[in-house]
Amino acid sequence: MATIRIPIRWRDLDDLGHVNQAVYHEYLEEGRGELFAPLIEAEGSFQFVLARIELDYRHEVRHTDRSVEVTTTVETIGRTSVIVANEIRRVDGTLIAEGRAVLVAWDGEARRSRPLTEWEKEQLGHKP
């Protein structure tokens, strides 16, 4: 599990005065980066593609909220993919959005999915 606090920028807001729905996906991307940081630091890279994402919006976020907390948790580890659960919360704990994403390990040379290594699975929390 990884949690990261992200400041709300003026550019994140739409004409309605709240964080635009598309920006939520940027927040989730930063959350995934935090989750995969140990793999990237150890190996220099961890390439994956986003195969699916679902996101339910629960509450608006305004600039006065100052920041949000994004939590990303590994739910399932498959042969080539990882399913992660996502939550975005205001600092006061209010649930803003929640969902899931399917990430597929990527072989950049072959331009296709590849099996996760046992080491990668262990780093992501898989217990054999």
N, CA, C and O atoms as a GROMACS GRO file, in nm:
protein
  512
    1MET      N    1   0.085  -0.118   0.000
    1MET     CA    2   0.000   0.000   0.000
    1MET      C    3   0.089   0.124   0.000
    1MET      O    4   0.195   0.127   0.064
    2ALA      N    5   0.045   0.225  -0.072
    2ALA     CA    6   0.117   0.352  -0.076
    2ALA      C    7   0.015   0.465  -0.067
    2ALA      O    8  -0.092   0.460  -0.128
    3THR      N    9   0.050   0.566   0.011
    3THR     CA   10  -0.034   0.686   0.021
    3THR      C   11   0.053   0.807  -0.006
    3THR      O   12   0.165   0.817   0.043
    4ILE      N   13   0.000   0.897  -0.085
    4ILE     CA   14   0.072   1.019  -0.120
    4ILE      C   15  -0.023   1.138  -0.106
    4ILE      O   16  -0.140   1.130  -0.142
    5ARG      N   17   0.030   1.248  -0.055
    5ARG     CA   18  -0.049   1.372  -0.046
    5ARG      C   19  -0.013   1.458  -0.166
    5ARG      O   20   0.104   1.480  -0.196
    6ILE      N   21  -0.116   1.507  -0.235
    6ILE     CA   22  -0.097   1.587  -0.356
    6ILE      C   23  -0.163   1.723  -0.337
    6ILE      O   24  -0.282   1.730  -0.307
    7PRO      N   25  -0.086   1.830  -0.354
    7PRO     CA   26  -0.147   1.964  -0.344
    7PRO      C   27  -0.238   1.991  -0.463
    7PRO      O   28  -0.210   1.948  -0.575
    8ILE      N   29  -0.346   2.063  -0.438
    8ILE     CA   30  -0.438   2.101  -0.544
    8ILE      C   31  -0.386   2.229  -0.608
    8ILE      O   32  -0.364   2.329  -0.539
    9ARG      N   33  -0.368   2.226  -0.739
    9ARG     CA   34  -0.317   2.341  -0.813
    9ARG      C   35  -0.434   2.417  -0.875
    9ARG      O   36  -0.540   2.360  -0.898
   10TRP      N   37  -0.413   2.545  -0.901
   10TRP     CA   38  -0.517   2.625  -0.966
   10TRP      C   39  -0.557   2.564  -1.099
   10TRP      O   40  -0.675   2.566  -1.134
   11ARG      N   41  -0.462   2.509  -1.173
   11ARG     CA   42  -0.491   2.452  -1.305
   11ARG      C   43  -0.578   2.327  -1.297
   11ARG      O   44  -0.633   2.284  -1.399
   12ASP      N   45  -0.592   2.268  -1.177
   12ASP     CA   46  -0.676   2.149  -1.159
   12ASP      C   47  -0.825   2.182  -1.161
   12ASP      O   48  -0.908   2.093  -1.178
   13LEU      N   49  -0.858   2.309  -1.144
   13LEU     CA   50  -0.997   2.350  -1.129
   13LEU      C   51  -1.065   2.374  -1.264
   13LEU      O   52  -1.001   2.414  -1.361
   14ASP      N   53  -1.195   2.348  -1.267
   14ASP     CA   54  -1.273   2.378  -1.387
   14ASP      C   55  -1.361   2.500  -1.363
   14ASP      O   56  -1.350   2.565  -1.258
   15ASP      N   57  -1.446   2.532  -1.457
   15ASP     CA   58  -1.531   2.650  -1.447
   15ASP      C   59  -1.632   2.643  -1.331
   15ASP      O   60  -1.688   2.745  -1.291
   16LEU      N   61  -1.654   2.524  -1.279
   16LEU     CA   62  -1.747   2.508  -1.167
   16LEU      C   63  -1.679   2.533  -1.032
   16LEU      O   64  -1.744   2.533  -0.928
   17GLY      N   65  -1.546   2.554  -1.035
   17GLY     CA   66  -1.473   2.583  -0.912
   17GLY      C   67  -1.428   2.461  -0.834
   17GLY      O   68  -1.382   2.472  -0.720
   18HIS      N   69  -1.441   2.344  -0.897
   18HIS     CA   70  -1.388   2.224  -0.830
   18HIS      C   71  -1.291   2.150  -0.922
   18HIS      O   72  -1.281   2.180  -1.041
   19VAL      N   73  -1.221   2.054  -0.864
   19VAL     CA   74  -1.123   1.978  -0.942
   19VAL      C   75  -1.195   1.908  -1.056
   19VAL      O   76  -1.294   1.838  -1.035
   20ASN      N   77  -1.144   1.926  -1.176
   20ASN     CA   78  -1.201   1.866  -1.295
   20ASN      C   79  -1.187   1.714  -1.288
   20ASN      O   80  -1.087   1.663  -1.239
   21GLN      N   81  -1.287   1.644  -1.337
   21GLN     CA   82  -1.288   1.497  -1.330
   21GLN      C   83  -1.167   1.434  -1.397
   21GLN      O   84  -1.122   1.328  -1.352
   22ALA      N   85  -1.113   1.492  -1.500
   22ALA     CA   86  -0.996   1.435  -1.568
   22ALA      C   87  -0.871   1.441  -1.480
   22ALA      O   88  -0.782   1.357  -1.493
   23VAL      N   89  -0.865   1.539  -1.392
   23VAL     CA   90  -0.748   1.555  -1.305
   23VAL      C   91  -0.741   1.442  -1.203
   23VAL      O   92  -0.633   1.406  -1.158
   24TYR      N   93  -0.856   1.385  -1.166
   24TYR     CA   94  -0.856   1.273  -1.072
   24TYR      C   95  -0.767   1.161  -1.126
   24TYR      O   96  -0.698   1.094  -1.048
   25HIS      N   97  -0.767   1.141  -1.257
   25HIS     CA   98  -0.685   1.036  -1.317
   25HIS      C   99  -0.536   1.070  -1.305
   25HIS      O  100  -0.453   0.980  -1.292
   26GLU      N  101  -0.503   1.198  -1.311
   26GLU     CA  102  -0.363   1.238  -1.287
   26GLU      C  103  -0.324   1.206  -1.144
   26GLU      O  104  -0.213   1.158  -1.118
   27TYR      N  105  -0.413   1.232  -1.050
   27TYR     CA  106  -0.386   1.199  -0.910
   27TYR      C  107  -0.362   1.048  -0.893
   27TYR      O  108  -0.271   1.006  -0.822
   28LEU      N  109  -0.445   0.968  -0.960
   28LEU     CA  110  -0.428   0.823  -0.951
   28LEU      C  111  -0.296   0.778  -1.011
   28LEU      O  112  -0.232   0.686  -0.961
   29GLU      N  113  -0.254   0.843  -1.119
   29GLU     CA  114  -0.126   0.811  -1.181
   29GLU      C  115  -0.012   0.836  -1.083
   29GLU      O  116   0.082   0.757  -1.074
   30GLU      N  117  -0.020   0.947  -1.010
   30GLU     CA  118   0.083   0.975  -0.910
   30GLU      C  119   0.079   0.871  -0.798
   30GLU      O  120   0.183   0.833  -0.745
   31GLY      N  121  -0.040   0.826  -0.762
   31GLY     CA  122  -0.052   0.721  -0.661
   31GLY      C  123   0.012   0.590  -0.706
   31GLY      O  124   0.080   0.524  -0.629
   32ARG      N  125  -0.010   0.554  -0.832
   32ARG     CA  126   0.053   0.432  -0.886
   32ARG      C  127   0.204   0.447  -0.887
   32ARG      O  128   0.277   0.352  -0.857
   33GLY      N  129   0.252   0.566  -0.921
   33GLY     CA  130   0.397   0.591  -0.920
   33GLY      C  131   0.456   0.570  -0.781
   33GLY      O  132   0.565   0.515  -0.767
   34GLU      N  133   0.384   0.613  -0.680
   34GLU     CA  134   0.430   0.595  -0.542
   34GLU      C  135   0.431   0.446  -0.505
   34GLU      O  136   0.524   0.400  -0.438
   35LEU      N  137   0.329   0.372  -0.548
   35LEU     CA  138   0.324   0.228  -0.519
   35LEU      C  139   0.439   0.154  -0.585
   35LEU      O  140   0.499   0.065  -0.524
   36PHE      N  141   0.470   0.190  -0.710
   36PHE     CA  142   0.573   0.119  -0.785
   36PHE      C  143   0.713   0.177  -0.764
   36PHE      O  144   0.809   0.124  -0.821
   37ALA      N  145   0.727   0.282  -0.687
   37ALA     CA  146   0.857   0.345  -0.666
   37ALA      C  147   0.965   0.247  -0.620
   37ALA      O  148   1.077   0.254  -0.671
   38PRO      N  149   0.938   0.155  -0.526
   38PRO     CA  150   1.044   0.061  -0.486
   38PRO      C  151   1.094  -0.026  -0.600
   38PRO      O  152   1.214  -0.056  -0.607
   39LEU      N  153   1.006  -0.068  -0.690
   39LEU     CA  154   1.049  -0.148  -0.805
   39LEU      C  155   1.133  -0.064  -0.901
   39LEU      O  156   1.234  -0.110  -0.953
   40ILE      N  157   1.090   0.059  -0.922
   40ILE     CA  158   1.163   0.148  -1.013
   40ILE      C  159   1.300   0.180  -0.956
   40ILE      O  160   1.399   0.181  -1.030
   41GLU      N  161   1.308   0.208  -0.826
   41GLU     CA  162   1.436   0.240  -0.764
   41GLU      C  163   1.532   0.121  -0.768
   41GLU      O  164   1.652   0.140  -0.791
   42ALA      N  165   1.481   0.000  -0.745
   42ALA     CA  166   1.568  -0.118  -0.743
   42ALA      C  167   1.611  -0.162  -0.881
   42ALA      O  168   1.725  -0.205  -0.900
   43GLU      N  169   1.522  -0.151  -0.978
   43GLU     CA  170   1.549  -0.203  -1.113
   43GLU      C  171   1.573  -0.094  -1.217
   43GLU      O  172   1.614  -0.124  -1.329
   44GLY      N  173   1.548   0.030  -1.181
   44GLY     CA  174   1.566   0.140  -1.276
   44GLY      C  175   1.444   0.163  -1.362
   44GLY      O  176   1.435   0.265  -1.431
   45SER      N  177   1.349   0.069  -1.360
   45SER     CA  178   1.229   0.082  -1.443
   45SER      C  179   1.129  -0.026  -1.402
   45SER      O  180   1.167  -0.132  -1.354
   46PHE      N  181   1.005   0.003  -1.421
   46PHE     CA  182   0.899  -0.097  -1.412
   46PHE      C  183   0.795  -0.054  -1.513
   46PHE      O  184   0.711   0.032  -1.485
   47GLN      N  185   0.802  -0.114  -1.630
   47GLN     CA  186   0.713  -0.073  -1.738
   47GLN      C  187   0.582  -0.150  -1.731
   47GLN      O  188   0.581  -0.273  -1.717
   48PHE      N  189   0.473  -0.076  -1.743
   48PHE     CA  190   0.341  -0.137  -1.746
   48PHE      C  191   0.250  -0.049  -1.830
   48PHE      O  192   0.278   0.069  -1.853
   49VAL      N  193   0.141  -0.107  -1.873
   49VAL     CA  194   0.039  -0.029  -1.943
   49VAL      C  195  -0.090  -0.038  -1.861
   49VAL      O  196  -0.119  -0.139  -1.796
   50LEU      N  197  -0.164   0.069  -1.866
   50LEU     CA  198  -0.293   0.075  -1.800
   50LEU      C  199  -0.395   0.010  -1.893
   50LEU      O  200  -0.423   0.062  -2.000
   51ALA      N  201  -0.450  -0.104  -1.851
   51ALA     CA  202  -0.542  -0.179  -1.937
   51ALA      C  203  -0.689  -0.147  -1.907
   51ALA      O  204  -0.774  -0.156  -1.995
   52ARG      N  205  -0.717  -0.108  -1.784
   52ARG     CA  206  -0.856  -0.080  -1.746
   52ARG      C  207  -0.855   0.009  -1.624
   52ARG      O  208  -0.769  -0.003  -1.537
   53ILE      N  209  -0.952   0.098  -1.618
   53ILE     CA  210  -0.968   0.180  -1.498
   53ILE      C  211  -1.117   0.206  -1.476
   53ILE      O  212  -1.192   0.230  -1.571
   54GLU      N  213  -1.156   0.200  -1.351
   54GLU     CA  214  -1.293   0.237  -1.314
   54GLU      C  215  -1.281   0.334  -1.196
   54GLU      O  216  -1.197   0.317  -1.108
   55LEU      N  217  -1.365   0.434  -1.198
   55LEU     CA  218  -1.356   0.536  -1.094
   55LEU      C  219  -1.496   0.589  -1.065
   55LEU      O  220  -1.567   0.633  -1.154
   56ASP      N  221  -1.533   0.583  -0.939
   56ASP     CA  222  -1.661   0.637  -0.893
   56ASP      C  223  -1.634   0.766  -0.817
   56ASP      O  224  -1.557   0.768  -0.720
   57TYR      N  225  -1.697   0.872  -0.862
   57TYR     CA  226  -1.681   1.003  -0.799
   57TYR      C  227  -1.782   1.014  -0.686
   57TYR      O  228  -1.902   0.991  -0.706
   58ARG      N  229  -1.735   1.049  -0.567
   58ARG     CA  230  -1.822   1.052  -0.449
   58ARG      C  231  -1.846   1.193  -0.394
   58ARG      O  232  -1.952   1.220  -0.336
   59HIS      N  233  -1.748   1.282  -0.411
   59HIS     CA  234  -1.759   1.414  -0.350
   59HIS      C  235  -1.671   1.511  -0.427
   59HIS      O  236  -1.567   1.472  -0.480
   60GLU      N  237  -1.711   1.636  -0.434
   60GLU     CA  238  -1.628   1.734  -0.504
   60GLU      C  239  -1.507   1.775  -0.419
   60GLU      O  240  -1.506   1.759  -0.297
   61VAL      N  241  -1.407   1.828  -0.488
   61VAL     CA  242  -1.288   1.883  -0.423
   61VAL      C  243  -1.271   2.024  -0.475
   61VAL      O  244  -1.278   2.049  -0.595
   62ARG      N  245  -1.249   2.118  -0.382
   62ARG     CA  246  -1.231   2.258  -0.418
   62ARG      C  247  -1.088   2.301  -0.382
   62ARG      O  248  -1.020   2.232  -0.306
   63HIS      N  249  -1.046   2.411  -0.436
   63HIS     CA  250  -0.911   2.459  -0.409
   63HIS      C  251  -0.889   2.484  -0.260
   63HIS      O  252  -0.778   2.466  -0.210
   64THR      N  253  -0.994   2.523  -0.189
   64THR     CA  254  -0.981   2.548  -0.046
   64THR      C  255  -0.949   2.422   0.034
   64THR      O  256  -0.908   2.430   0.149
   65ASP      N  257  -0.966   2.304  -0.027
   65ASP     CA  258  -0.928   2.179   0.040
   65ASP      C  259  -0.776   2.164   0.046
   65ASP      O  260  -0.725   2.083   0.125
   66ARG      N  261  -0.704   2.238  -0.034
   66ARG     CA  262  -0.558   2.247  -0.036
   66ARG      C  263  -0.485   2.124  -0.089
   66ARG      O  264  -0.390   2.138  -0.167
   67SER      N  265  -0.526   2.004  -0.049
   67SER     CA  266  -0.458   1.884  -0.096
   67SER      C  267  -0.552   1.764  -0.082
   67SER      O  268  -0.655   1.770  -0.015
   68VAL      N  269  -0.513   1.656  -0.147
   68VAL     CA  270  -0.584   1.529  -0.136
   68VAL      C  271  -0.483   1.421  -0.103
   68VAL      O  272  -0.363   1.436  -0.124
   69GLU      N  273  -0.534   1.310  -0.049
   69GLU     CA  274  -0.449   1.194  -0.024
   69GLU      C  275  -0.496   1.081  -0.114
   69GLU      O  276  -0.615   1.047  -0.118
   70VAL      N  277  -0.401   1.022  -0.185
   70VAL     CA  278  -0.430   0.912  -0.276
   70VAL      C  279  -0.368   0.786  -0.218
   70VAL      O  280  -0.248   0.781  -0.192
   71THR      N  281  -0.451   0.685  -0.198
   71THR     CA  282  -0.402   0.556  -0.149
   71THR      C  283  -0.420   0.452  -0.259
   71THR      O  284  -0.528   0.440  -0.317
   72THR      N  285  -0.314   0.378  -0.286
   72THR     CA  286  -0.316   0.274  -0.388
   72THR      C  287  -0.274   0.144  -0.321
   72THR      O  288  -0.169   0.137  -0.258
   73THR      N  289  -0.357   0.040  -0.336
   73THR     CA  290  -0.333  -0.088  -0.270
   73THR      C  291  -0.338  -0.200  -0.373
   73THR      O  292  -0.427  -0.202  -0.458
   74VAL      N  293  -0.244  -0.291  -0.365
   74VAL     CA  294  -0.247  -0.408  -0.452
   74VAL      C  295  -0.359  -0.499  -0.404
   74VAL      O  296  -0.363  -0.539  -0.288
   75GLU      N  297  -0.451  -0.532  -0.495
   75GLU     CA  298  -0.562  -0.622  -0.464
   75GLU      C  299  -0.533  -0.764  -0.510
   75GLU      O  300  -0.550  -0.860  -0.435
   76THR      N  301  -0.489  -0.776  -0.636
   76THR     CA  302  -0.467  -0.907  -0.696
   76THR      C  303  -0.344  -0.901  -0.785
   76THR      O  304  -0.321  -0.804  -0.856
   77ILE      N  305  -0.265  -1.007  -0.778
   77ILE     CA  306  -0.149  -1.020  -0.866
   77ILE      C  307  -0.170  -1.144  -0.952
   77ILE      O  308  -0.186  -1.255  -0.901
   78GLY      N  309  -0.171  -1.122  -1.083
   78GLY     CA  310  -0.189  -1.232  -1.177
   78GLY      C  311  -0.057  -1.269  -1.243
   78GLY      O  312   0.050  -1.233  -1.194
   79ARG      N  313  -0.065  -1.340  -1.352
   79ARG     CA  314   0.056  -1.382  -1.425
   79ARG      C  315   0.123  -1.263  -1.492
   79ARG      O  316   0.245  -1.249  -1.486
   80THR      N  317   0.044  -1.178  -1.556
   80THR     CA  318   0.099  -1.062  -1.628
   80THR      C  319   0.044  -0.929  -1.577
   80THR      O  320   0.088  -0.823  -1.621
   81SER      N  321  -0.050  -0.935  -1.485
   81SER     CA  322  -0.118  -0.811  -1.445
   81SER      C  323  -0.130  -0.796  -1.294
   81SER      O  324  -0.114  -0.890  -1.217
   82VAL      N  325  -0.159  -0.672  -1.257
   82VAL     CA  326  -0.182  -0.637  -1.118
   82VAL      C  327  -0.310  -0.555  -1.114
   82VAL      O  328  -0.329  -0.463  -1.194
   83ILE      N  329  -0.398  -0.588  -1.022
   83ILE     CA  330  -0.517  -0.506  -0.999
   83ILE      C  331  -0.493  -0.426  -0.872
   83ILE      O  332  -0.461  -0.482  -0.767
   84VAL      N  333  -0.510  -0.295  -0.884
   84VAL     CA  334  -0.492  -0.209  -0.767
   84VAL      C  335  -0.624  -0.139  -0.735
   84VAL      O  336  -0.703  -0.107  -0.824
   85ALA      N  337  -0.646  -0.117  -0.606
   85ALA     CA  338  -0.760  -0.038  -0.559
   85ALA      C  339  -0.710   0.103  -0.533
   85ALA      O  340  -0.598   0.123  -0.486
   86ASN      N  341  -0.795   0.200  -0.563
   86ASN     CA  342  -0.758   0.342  -0.546
   86ASN      C  343  -0.862   0.412  -0.460
   86ASN      O  344  -0.981   0.386  -0.470
   87GLU      N  345  -0.813   0.501  -0.375
   87GLU     CA  346  -0.900   0.592  -0.302
   87GLU      C  347  -0.838   0.731  -0.305
   87GLU      O  348  -0.717   0.747  -0.289
   88ILE      N  349  -0.922   0.830  -0.326
   88ILE     CA  350  -0.880   0.969  -0.313
   88ILE      C  351  -0.965   1.026  -0.199
   88ILE      O  352  -1.087   1.016  -0.200
   89ARG      N  353  -0.897   1.085  -0.102
   89ARG     CA  354  -0.967   1.142   0.013
   89ARG      C  355  -0.920   1.284   0.040
   89ARG      O  356  -0.806   1.320   0.011
   90ARG      N  357  -1.010   1.362   0.095
   90ARG     CA  358  -0.967   1.491   0.148
   90ARG      C  359  -0.887   1.461   0.274
   90ARG      O  360  -0.896   1.352   0.330
   91VAL      N  361  -0.809   1.558   0.317
   91VAL     CA  362  -0.726   1.540   0.435
   91VAL      C  363  -0.812   1.511   0.558
   91VAL      O  364  -0.766   1.445   0.651
   92ASP      N  365  -0.936   1.560   0.560
   92ASP     CA  366  -1.026   1.533   0.674
   92ASP      C  367  -1.084   1.392   0.670
   92ASP      O  368  -1.162   1.355   0.758
   93GLY      N  369  -1.047   1.312   0.566
   93GLY     CA  370  -1.093   1.175   0.556
   93GLY      C  371  -1.212   1.153   0.465
   93GLY      O  372  -1.247   1.038   0.437
   94THR      N  373  -1.275   1.260   0.416
   94THR     CA  374  -1.390   1.246   0.327
   94THR      C  375  -1.350   1.172   0.200
   94THR      O  376  -1.254   1.211   0.133
   95LEU      N  377  -1.423   1.067   0.167
   95LEU     CA  378  -1.396   0.992   0.045
   95LEU      C  379  -1.442   1.074  -0.075
   95LEU      O  380  -1.557   1.115  -0.084
   96ILE      N  381  -1.350   1.097  -0.166
   96ILE     CA  382  -1.377   1.178  -0.285
   96ILE      C  383  -1.405   1.089  -0.406
   96ILE      O  384  -1.498   1.114  -0.483
   97ALA      N  385  -1.323   0.986  -0.422
   97ALA     CA  386  -1.339   0.895  -0.534
   97ALA      C  387  -1.275   0.761  -0.499
   97ALA      O  388  -1.182   0.755  -0.418
   98GLU      N  389  -1.327   0.655  -0.561
   98GLU     CA  390  -1.269   0.522  -0.539
   98GLU      C  391  -1.286   0.440  -0.665
   98GLU      O  392  -1.376   0.462  -0.745
   99GLY      N  393  -1.196   0.344  -0.681
   99GLY     CA  394  -1.205   0.260  -0.799
   99GLY      C  395  -1.095   0.158  -0.806
   99GLY      O  396  -1.028   0.129  -0.706
  100ARG      N  397  -1.076   0.104  -0.924
  100ARG     CA  398  -0.976  -0.001  -0.948
  100ARG      C  399  -0.909   0.023  -1.083
  100ARG      O  400  -0.964   0.086  -1.172
  101ALA      N  401  -0.788  -0.031  -1.092
  101ALA     CA  402  -0.717  -0.025  -1.219
  101ALA      C  403  -0.647  -0.158  -1.244
  101ALA      O  404  -0.600  -0.222  -1.150
  102VAL      N  405  -0.642  -0.198  -1.370
  102VAL     CA  406  -0.568  -0.316  -1.411
  102VAL      C  407  -0.444  -0.268  -1.485
  102VAL      O  408  -0.454  -0.195  -1.583
  103LEU      N  409  -0.329  -0.311  -1.437
  103LEU     CA  410  -0.201  -0.274  -1.496
  103LEU      C  411  -0.134  -0.401  -1.548
  103LEU      O  412  -0.130  -0.502  -1.478
  104VAL      N  413  -0.084  -0.395  -1.669
  104VAL     CA  414  -0.022  -0.511  -1.732
  104VAL      C  415   0.128  -0.484  -1.749
  104VAL      O  416   0.167  -0.381  -1.804
  105ALA      N  417   0.210  -0.579  -1.702
  105ALA     CA  418   0.356  -0.567  -1.719
  105ALA      C  419   0.386  -0.566  -1.868
  105ALA      O  420   0.326  -0.640  -1.945
  106TRP      N  421   0.481  -0.480  -1.908
  106TRP     CA  422   0.504  -0.453  -2.050
  106TRP      C  423   0.647  -0.483  -2.090
  106TRP      O  424   0.742  -0.446  -2.021
  107ASP      N  425   0.660  -0.552  -2.202
  107ASP     CA  426   0.790  -0.576  -2.264
  107ASP      C  427   0.806  -0.472  -2.376
  107ASP      O  428   0.742  -0.484  -2.481
  108GLY      N  429   0.889  -0.372  -2.352
  108GLY     CA  430   0.904  -0.262  -2.446
  108GLY      C  431   0.960  -0.303  -2.580
  108GLY      O  432   0.925  -0.245  -2.683
  109GLU      N  433   1.048  -0.402  -2.581
  109GLU     CA  434   1.106  -0.446  -2.708
  109GLU      C  435   1.006  -0.526  -2.791
  109GLU      O  436   0.992  -0.503  -2.911
  110ALA      N  437   0.939  -0.620  -2.727
  110ALA     CA  438   0.843  -0.705  -2.798
  110ALA      C  439   0.710  -0.634  -2.822
  110ALA      O  440   0.629  -0.678  -2.903
  111ARG      N  441   0.687  -0.522  -2.749
  111ARG     CA  442   0.564  -0.444  -2.760
  111ARG      C  443   0.442  -0.527  -2.725
  111ARG      O  444   0.340  -0.524  -2.795
  112ARG      N  445   0.453  -0.601  -2.614
  112ARG     CA  446   0.341  -0.683  -2.567
  112ARG      C  447   0.356  -0.710  -2.418
  112ARG      O  448   0.458  -0.676  -2.357
  113SER      N  449   0.255  -0.772  -2.361
  113SER     CA  450   0.260  -0.804  -2.218
  113SER      C  451   0.369  -0.908  -2.192
  113SER      O  452   0.413  -0.979  -2.283
  114ARG      N  453   0.410  -0.914  -2.068
  114ARG     CA  454   0.509  -1.012  -2.027
  114ARG      C  455   0.472  -1.063  -1.888
  114ARG      O  456   0.401  -0.994  -1.814
  115PRO      N  457   0.519  -1.181  -1.851
  115PRO     CA  458   0.492  -1.230  -1.716
  115PRO      C  459   0.565  -1.145  -1.612
  115PRO      O  460   0.677  -1.100  -1.634
  116LEU      N  461   0.500  -1.125  -1.499
  116LEU     CA  462   0.568  -1.062  -1.386
  116LEU      C  463   0.672  -1.159  -1.333
  116LEU      O  464   0.649  -1.280  -1.329
  117THR      N  465   0.786  -1.106  -1.292
  117THR     CA  466   0.888  -1.192  -1.232
  117THR      C  467   0.848  -1.223  -1.088
  117THR      O  468   0.767  -1.152  -1.028
  118GLU      N  469   0.905  -1.329  -1.033
  118GLU     CA  470   0.877  -1.363  -0.894
  118GLU      C  471   0.920  -1.249  -0.802
  118GLU      O  472   0.852  -1.220  -0.704
  119TRP      N  473   1.032  -1.186  -0.833
  119TRP     CA  474   1.080  -1.073  -0.753
  119TRP      C  475   0.980  -0.958  -0.755
  119TRP      O  476   0.950  -0.899  -0.651
  120GLU      N  477   0.927  -0.927  -0.873
  120GLU     CA  478   0.826  -0.820  -0.884
  120GLU      C  479   0.703  -0.854  -0.801
  120GLU      O  480   0.649  -0.769  -0.731
  121LYS      N  481   0.659  -0.980  -0.810
  121LYS     CA  482   0.542  -1.023  -0.733
  121LYS      C  483   0.568  -1.007  -0.583
  121LYS      O  484   0.481  -0.961  -0.509
  122GLU      N  485   0.687  -1.046  -0.539
  122GLU     CA  486   0.722  -1.032  -0.397
  122GLU      C  487   0.721  -0.886  -0.355
  122GLU      O  488   0.671  -0.852  -0.248
  123GLN      N  489   0.777  -0.799  -0.439
  123GLN     CA  490   0.782  -0.656  -0.407
  123GLN      C  491   0.643  -0.596  -0.400
  123GLN      O  492   0.620  -0.501  -0.325
  124LEU      N  493   0.550  -0.651  -0.476
  124LEU     CA  494   0.413  -0.603  -0.475
  124LEU      C  495   0.328  -0.667  -0.366
  124LEU      O  496   0.210  -0.635  -0.352
  125GLY      N  497   0.388  -0.757  -0.289
  125GLY     CA  498   0.318  -0.813  -0.174
  125GLY      C  499   0.268  -0.954  -0.188
  125GLY      O  500   0.201  -1.005  -0.099
  126HIS      N  501   0.300  -1.021  -0.300
  126HIS     CA  502   0.256  -1.160  -0.320
  126HIS      C  503   0.337  -1.252  -0.229
  126HIS      O  504   0.459  -1.245  -0.225
  127LYS      N  505   0.266  -1.336  -0.156
  127LYS     CA  506   0.331  -1.435  -0.070
  127LYS      C  507   0.311  -1.574  -0.129
  127LYS      O  508   0.199  -1.624  -0.133
  128PRO      N  509   0.421  -1.636  -0.177
  128PRO     CA  510   0.406  -1.770  -0.241
  128PRO      C  511   0.353  -1.876  -0.145
  128PRO      O  512   0.336  -1.991  -0.184
   0.00000   0.00000   0.00000
